[in-house]
Amino acid sequence: HVLLCRRAIEPRMGFWNLPGGYLENGETLEEGAIRETWEEAQAKVNIIRLHSIYNLPTVNQVFMHFLAELPEPSFAVTDESSEVKLFHKE
């Protein structure tokens, strides 16, 4: 399954997206992914491995997606997400 959040804030408010965001100073990639997933979906995850890297030079950003397990099927909306849902990968 894939955990997606419907954005409640700009940019792209109303669109479904993977939980994500910017790293904080002194934070590892994995720590940032875990924190952002909690902030956007109230979900606690365990990182399995790096899945993919996307380089977007037009907006000066690099996206790194991780595969993670959701040990408990517990998640909720937040100030940043109006809906949170598990989708089949198909």
C-alpha positions, 0 to 999 in steps of 0.5 A, a space after each residue: 500500500 501507499 500512504 498519501 495525503 491530500 494537501 491542506 496547504 499551498 503549494 498544490 492544495 487539494 492534490 494527493 501527495 506522498 508525505 514530505 518536506 524539507 530537512 531541518 538543520 542537523 537532521 539525517 534524510 531518514 530522520 526528516 522522512 520520519 518526522 515529515 510523515 508524522 507531521 503530515 499523516 500522524 503515522 509512525 514509520 520504520 524506514 526500510 530503504 531509499 527507493 528513488 531520487 528525483 532531481 528537479 533543477 528547475 526548482 532547485 530541489 532534490 526529492 528522495 523517496 523511501 520505502 517504509 513499513 507502517 507497523 500499526 495502521 494508525 494515521 490521521 489528518 493534520 493541519 497540513 493534510 485534509 485527508 490521509 489514506 492508504 491506496 493499493 499501488 495499482 
